[in-house]
Structure formats: C-alpha cells, structure tokens
Amino acid sequence: MKPLRHILLLSAALLAPGAPAVLAAAEAADASAAAPANDQHLGSDIVGIYDTAVANLEQICDDYRRIKAIQQAKQLDIPYDEAYRNISSVMPVLDPVDAPLLRRAIRHPDDIATHKHAVEKVETQIEMMIDLAAKLLEEIEVIQVRLLDGGEMAKRPEATLEEIVQKPEYDPDEVIEIAQVREGSPAFAQLEELAKDDEKQQFKDLTPLMHELMPDIKDLTKETQEGEERPRDLFRSSDNPAALMRITDPEAPHTFGRKIGDGGAPVEWLFVNSWYTIGPFPNPMRINIHTKFPPETVVDLAATYVGKDGRLLRWEWEQSGVPMVQPSAPDQYGVYYAYTEISCDRPMDLWVAVGSDDKANVWLNGMPIWVSSDRLKGWRVNEGFRKVTFRRGINKVLYRVENGWLNIGFSMAIRVAP
C-alpha cells in the first residue's frame, strides 16, 4: 500500500485546500493496512480521499474556467457572464470507482484480486487528477500574470491565420471569434436546415439566405460617392452539376491552397489543405455527437482543453498533400475540430464540396453550410455540394468531424472556375 499512500499524500498536498484533514485520512489508511481483514476503515478512507480529490479538482477546473472567461471578456469586449458561458467546463468525465466494494471487508482470499483492481483504479485516476491539476494551476498563474500586465492584449488588432503561421509559436493572446452571425433569426434557422445532408438533393444553393445574413454583400451594387472605389462585381461559379461532378476526375485541373483571386494558372478546384486541428474530445459510444465543445464558440489557438481520457489538448498545424486531411493522433470515439482561413480578392458565390469520415459540421464565417447525417460512413470527396458566399478578404472556416472507429478524415474543395 505504500505506493498508493504516496499518491494520496501528493494529491492531498496539491489538490486540497483543507490538506491537514486529508493528510490525516491518508495516514489512517496507511496505518490500517495491517488491520484484520474485516476492518473496513481502509476502504472508507480511500473513498473519502478520492471524493475529496475529485471535489478539489472540480474547484480548480472552475477556477480555470472563470479566469479564462475574464480573459475572453477583455479580449472580445463582452460581458463576463457571456464569456463564462462560452468557456466549457474542463472537468474530465471520470469513470466511477466502486465505493461499496472498497468499503466492504475482505472475507475471502478470492476477494483480494477484485479489491486490488478497485484500488489500482483509484490510484490511476488520482495520478491523472494530480497531473491535470498541476497543469491547470500553471495555466491559471500564466493567465493571471497577463491579465495584471496592463491589459494590452485587448487592444491588439486581430491577426490573420497567415500571420499566425509565420510565428515561431502560438500567440497566447490570439482569440478568433467564430460566431459572427447572430443565431436565432428565421434566416439562420432556415440556413441550418438547408445545410443538412439530403441524399435526394446533393446540390444546394445557400447563397440567398447567406446574403440575407450578410449586409455587406447587399451593398455591392450601391451607388458610389465621388472618389470612392467602385465595388467589384460578385463573382459567381457555374451551377452545372456535370461540371461539379468533375471533382472526381483525376484529369480535372486542381491545386491546393487557401487563396482565391486573379493570377496564376487557371484551375477548376482548390483543395483546402492547411488547417489547425484539435482533438479528440470525448465521445464514448457516440453520446456526444451533438455536444457543443469550446471551439464551436471561440477559436483560441493558445487554449488548453481537457479532452478524451483527461488528455490536455492544444491546436496543431496540419498541411496535407492530398484532398483528405487527417487530424494529428486520430483516435476512436472522439470529436475533432479544424480551423482555417480562406482569402478572396472579391465577394464570391462559389460551390464547395465536402466529405468526411464520420459525421461532420462546417461553418463559414459563423454560418452553417454543411451538417452531415449521424450515420457512420466513409469519406467521399463529393459527399455533398453547397453553393456559399465568401466575403472579400478573410473568411473563417470551422470544421467539426467525429471519428466513430477505424479511420477519420475530412475535405473541403472550392470550385473556382467560372
């Protein structure tokens, strides 16, 4: 029992504000190790210490959430309560320990193996909690220092992905707001419904609803004042289904990148191959396929989140040389996110082709443009086609993809030919 006692003492020192009481319980657990088999004190002490460790980890996780909310409120100039709702809890989902078993006396040699397994499970979970608590406390300290450093981060202009990629490491103050379009409007609800996968309707034009949600697009034909630059016409891609299905033709001219504009060799398809990815978030037996994880509200490229099995997750840069992109460290029963930016030299109505293994959602500038079915499926580059509106300048894309089992991958291609 010595190794377990060491873990319990360490967890008490790190996790518990009322450390003396927990330390006393750990000492009692150690003393009771030599007690007769019908003594239940050891099991009760282990369960009590475990419960105390969980309660204090919950407090540390909430402290982390609150200080991240303060940071986000300053960066995005929003109320604290709204920022707090935006930041999801980082408390991991713990596999419950068998408290009745641990409290029950060992009355037969055959019971020893079962009790040993239960104790080892407590030990493993407490080790994970110690590691997580230490890292979260370190993050809290770093954020606190930045918040007390004059608040200059709130005044910084938003950097583009291109600028971020050139940096030697992540900017700890970089936050990208995804929800640019107000949810709840009739047009938004209609767009979300229209974006859904439909086997009977593979090609859907979302642009009328997107124009309604994007006032700046409506101003393209306004009269210009003297000396003012005339807005360029909205570029529209062909609606010919046969032309769209050429995406599967290996002879169709294509390239990889994230910039659309004049110049360069003409191509039909642009495969978006550069992304920041993060995951896996937990999805045991697919129970979280509709759960909203933190990146769906705000993309914070420096954030640390608690993911599957208590792992600490950070955004990682991925660049693929093939149409299908795979996140780093793919794992079964997990949810992943990918973020990128697409640059356009003018407003454009273009067809995009999306495909994923397994379920996926895609947002363009905060607007839903693809919602696949809930079924497990393989990747196809032409799974669905949506005609969408890109703004002039930077367009933000968030891709959520689930992995049920085996493979995971996603793709986004844009038809840039007239």
N, C-alpha and C positions, 0 to 999 in steps of 0.2 A: 504493500500500500504506500510505500514511501514516494514513488514517482507521482501518484495521484495527489498525495498530500502536498507535494511541491507545487503542482499545478494549481491546486485550490488556494494555497497561500499566495501565489503570484497573482491569481485572478482577484483575490480579495484586496491585495495591495493596489492593484491597478484600477479595478472597477468600482470598488465600494467606497462611497463617502463615509459610511459607518464601518470602517475597516476593523476596529478592535473587536466588534461583535462577531464579524465573520471569521477573523483570525482565531478567536476563541472556539468557534464551532469547528474549524479545521483541526485545532489541537485536540478537541474532544474526539473527532473522527479518528485521528491517529492513535489516541490512547485506547479507543475501543476496538482497535484491530485485533488485539489479543483476547478479547472478551469471548465468553462462551457463544456457541452458535445460535442460541435462542435470544441473544441480545439484539434488539432492533435499533439500537442507538446510532450505529454507524450509518445504516441506510438512511435514517431520518436526517442525520447531519449532512450527508451527501446531497440529498434532495433539497434541503434548506439552503445550502451554499449555492447549488445550481440555480435555484429560484432567485436568490439574491443577485447572482451574476447576471442573469437574464434581465432583471429589473433595472440594474445599473447600466447595462448595455443599452437598453431602451432609452434611458435618460440621456446617455451620450449621443445616441443616434438622433434624438430630438434636438439636443443642443447643436449638433452639426446642421440639422435642417433649418433651425432658426437663424444661425449665423449666415448660412448660405442665402436665406431669404433676405436678410439685411443687406448682404452684398448685392443681390439681384435687384432689390428695390432701389438702391443707389444707382446702379448701372443703367436700369431701364426707366428710372424715374416713375415708378409705380408704387401704390400703397403697399405697406408691409404685409397686410393680410392677403392681398392678391399674390404677392411673391411667395408667401408661405404655402399657399395652395398650389402654386406652380411647382414647388420642390416636393417630389415624392419622398416618402419615408425610406431611409436606407437600412432600416432594421431587417436583417435577413429572416427568412422563414426557417424556423428551427424544427428539426424532427423531434417530436415529443419524447421525453425519456419515460421509462416505465417506473413511475414513482411507487405504485403499490408493490411491485416486485422488489425494489430497492429497500423498502421499509419492512418487507416480510423477512422473518428469521429463516436462516438456512437450517433445515432439519434433516436433510439427507445429502449424502455426497453427490448424488446426481444433480442437486440444485446448484452446485458450485459453478459449473460452466455457464449456466444461464445468468447467474448474478455477476460473474466476471465480465460477460459480454455487456451487460447493462452498465457496469461501472466504466468499462472502456469507452462506451458511447458517451457517457458524461464527460470523461477526460478529453475525448476528441472535440466535442462541442465547446468545452471551456477553452481549449487551446485556440480554436478558431475565434472565439469571442475576445480573447486576450489580444490576438494579432489585429483583429478588426478595430478594437477599442484604441489600441496604441496608434494605429494609422489615422483614425478619425480625430483623435486628440491632437495629433501633429498637424492635420489639415486645419482644425479649428484655430490652432495657435497661429498658423501662417496667415489665414484669412483675417484674423483679429488684428495682426500687425498691419496688414494692408489697409484695413478699414480705419485704423488710427493714424495712417500715414498721410493724412490731408485730403483723402477722397478724390485725388486727381483722376482716378480711373473713370469716374462718372463723366468726366469732361472730354474723354478721348473720343475721336470720331471712330465709327465702325470700320474695321479693316475688312478687306475682301479676302476670299479664300486664297487668291493668287499671292497676296502679301503674306498671309499666314504660312503658306507652304515654303516661302523663302526664309522664314525664321529658323534658327538652329533648334528651337524647342518651342513648345506651346506657350502662348501668351496667357498667363494666369488670369488676366482680366478680360479675355475675349469671350463675349456672350453674343449669340446670334439669335434674335427673336424670330421665331418661325410663324407664330400666329399673327400675320399682318392683316388678315381679313376677319372681320367680326363674324363669329358664328351666331346662329340663331335666326338670321334673316331668311325669308322664304327662298330667295335665290340660292343661298348657301345650302339649304336643305335639299333643294331640287338638284343642285350640282352634286352633292354627296350621293344622292340616289342614282343619278345618271352615270356617275363614275363606276358604279358596281359592275362586276363581271356579269356578262349575259351571253350564254352560248348561242342564243338566237340572233344576237346583234353584236358582232365582233368589232364593228366600226361605229364610233360615237363622236359626234361633234359637240364639244363642251364650250366652244367659244362664245355663243350668245350669252350664256349665263355668266361666264367669266368676265365678259365686257361689262355686264351689269354690276359686277362686284369690283371692277377696276375703273374708277372715274377717270384716271389719267389716259386710258385708252380712248374714251369717248371724246377727248379733246383733240384728237388727231386732225380733224377736219375744220377746226375753228379758224376764224379769220385772224391772220397775224397782224400785229401792230407794225408800224413803220420801223424799219431797222431790226425787227425781230426775225430770227431764223425760222423759216417755214418748216413745220413738222414733216418728216418723211412719211410716205405712204405706208400703210400697214402691209407687210409682206404676207402673202397667203400661199400656202402649198397646195398642190393638186389634191382633189378628192377622189381620184380614180382608184378603186380598190385593187385593180390589177397592178397598178404602179406600186401600191403599198406592199402587196404580197411579194414583190421582187426582193424584199429584205432577206428571203431565204435563198436567193440566187447568189452563189459564190462569185458570179461574174459582175454583179451589181457594184458600181463604184462606191467605196465606203472609206471612212477614215476613223480615227479615234481622237477625242479631244473634248473641249468644253466651250469653244468659242465659235460663234456663228456670225459671218459678215462677208463683205466683198473681199475679193482677192483670194489667191490660192487656186489649186486645181479644183474644178467642179466635181462634186460627188453627189450621190443620192442620199446616203445615210451617214450620220455621225453617231458613233457609239460612244456613250459617256463612260469613260474608263477610269476616272480619278475620283476617289471618294475618301472621306473619313468614315471609319466604321467603328462600332462599339457593340459589345455583347460577349457572352449571352446573358440576357435577363431570364429569370426562372420561368419555366412553362411546363411543370410536371403534368404529364398526361394531357397536355394542351389546355389546361384550365385557364391560362392567361392569354388566349389568342385575341381577346378583346380588351385586355387590361391596358390602360394608358400608362406607359412608363415615362420618366422625366424628359427624354429628348423630344417627345411629341409636343412639349410646350416651349421649351427653350433649349437651343443647342449651345451648350457651354463646353467649348473644346478643351478646357482645362479641368473640367469637373471630374470627380471621382465618385463612382456609384457602386453600390453593393449589388452584385449580380448573382447568378446561379451558384449554389453551394457556398455562398458567402464570399465569393471572389470580388476583389476590387477591380473595377473596370475603368479604363481610360480610352479615349478616342485614338485610333491608329490610322495612319495614312496608307491607303491601298491604291495601286495602279496596275490595271490588268492589260495584258496584251491580246486578250480575246474578248468577245462580246459579253460572256458571262463573268461576273465579278463574284468572288468568294471572300467573305469576311475572314479576318485572322482567327485562328484557333476555333474552327467550326465544331460545334458540339450538339448532341441530340437534345431535343426538348428544350430549346432556347429561343429567345427572341432577340433579333439584332436590328440595329439602325445604321443607316448610311446617309451621309450628308455631302452635298456638293453644290457648286455654283456654276451656272451657265451664263456666259456673256453674249449679248446680242447687240449688233450695231444699230438696230431699229426695232420697233414693236413688230412682232411676228405671230401669225396664226399657223402653227405647224403641227403635223401629225407626229405623235410619239408612239413607239411600240414598246410594250413592257412584257416581261416574263419573269417568273420566279419559281423557286423550289424551296419552301412550300408557299403558304398564304402570305400575301403582301398588301401593303397600302402605300400609296405615293401621294405626296403633297407638293404642289408647285406654288411658291410664294404664299403658303398657308392655305391654299385651296385644294381640296381632294380631287385628284384626277384619275385615280385608279384604286379600286377596292376589289381584291380577288375573292373568290369563294373560300369557304372554310375547309374545303377538302384538301387532303394531302395529295400532292401532284408533283410531277417532274417539270423541269424547266424547258420552256419553248420560247425562242426569241420573238415569235409572233403570237403570243398568247392573247394579247388584246391591243387594239389601236384606239387612241384618243386624240382628237384634234384639240389643241390647247393654245392659250395665248401667253406669249413671252413678252415681258416688258423690255424696253430699251435699257441696256445696262446689265446689272447683275440680277439674276434670277435664282432664287434659293430652292433647292430640291431636297426633300427629306423622304427617305425610303425605309419602310419598316418591312422586315422579312422574317418569317418564322422557319425554324427547322424542326420537323417532327422527328424523323430519323434518317439515317444514311446521309444523303448529300444536301447541301444548301447552296444557293446561288441566285443571282438576280441580274437583270439587264434593263437598260433604258437606251433606246436608239431614237434619233430625231431625223425625220425626213426633211432635208434641207434643200432638195431640188424644187424648182417651181412646179 
